[in-house]
Amino acid sequence: MDILAWIGWLLWTLLGLAWSVLWFLVGGWVSTLAQIAVVALVIFGYKYGWRRAPQEIATRAVTFARFAWAWIRSRELPAASPRSEVREVYRTVRVKEVGDINLSTLLSLLMLGGLGILGVL
């Protein structure tokens, strides 16, 4: 009977681990969408007033949902003719210069610098 307890414990632990990973992945999306909803409600509240804001948000959400659903249902169009020409595609590779930096790296460095300054204070 001990082997059944060990197997049950192992299955329960693996299920708990899977649930934790799933909640970690989904929880970030849920909190992000909630924050976007709050920001949209504040912006629309200032623009249209607190009584009319939810109605305006719902109207625009329906419009966006129709657009998204049409985009999801769309398909690739077939080729115009069975004998289509194949052309060579030339790709231009841009070499980064010494001072090039992307926005994500810049913001990360600014945050680390701010934490460093905060540590000195």
NORQUI-V894734 format. One record per backbone hydrogen bond with DSSP energy under -1.0 kcal/mol. CO is the residue of the C=O (numbers start at 0). NH is the residue of the N-H. E is the energy in kcal/mol with one decimal. If there is no record, write none. Layout:
co;nh;e
CO;NH;E
CO;NH;E
This chain:
co;nh;e
0;4;-1.6
1;5;-2.4
2;6;-2.5
3;7;-2.6
4;8;-2.7
5;9;-2.5
6;10;-2.7
7;11;-2.6
8;12;-2.4
9;13;-2.5
10;14;-2.5
11;15;-2.3
12;16;-2.4
13;17;-2.5
14;18;-2.4
15;19;-2.3
16;20;-2.3
17;21;-2.5
18;22;-2.8
19;23;-2.2
20;24;-2.3
21;25;-2.9
22;26;-2.7
23;27;-1.1
25;29;-2.4
26;30;-2.5
27;31;-2.0
28;32;-2.7
29;33;-2.2
30;34;-2.2
31;35;-2.3
32;36;-2.3
33;37;-2.1
34;38;-2.4
35;39;-2.7
36;40;-2.4
37;41;-2.3
38;42;-2.6
39;43;-2.9
40;44;-2.0
41;45;-2.2
42;46;-2.0
43;47;-3.2
44;48;-1.5
48;52;-1.7
51;55;-2.0
52;56;-2.6
53;57;-2.3
54;58;-2.2
55;59;-2.2
56;60;-2.4
57;61;-2.2
58;62;-1.8
59;63;-2.4
60;64;-2.6
61;65;-2.3
62;66;-2.0
63;67;-2.8
64;68;-2.6
65;69;-2.3
66;70;-2.1
67;71;-2.4
68;72;-2.1
69;73;-1.1
81;83;-1.0
101;105;-2.1
102;106;-2.7
103;107;-2.2
104;108;-2.5
105;109;-2.4
106;110;-2.2
107;111;-2.4
108;112;-2.4
109;113;-2.5
110;114;-2.4
111;115;-2.1
112;116;-2.4
113;117;-2.4
114;118;-2.0
115;119;-1.4
116;120;-1.8
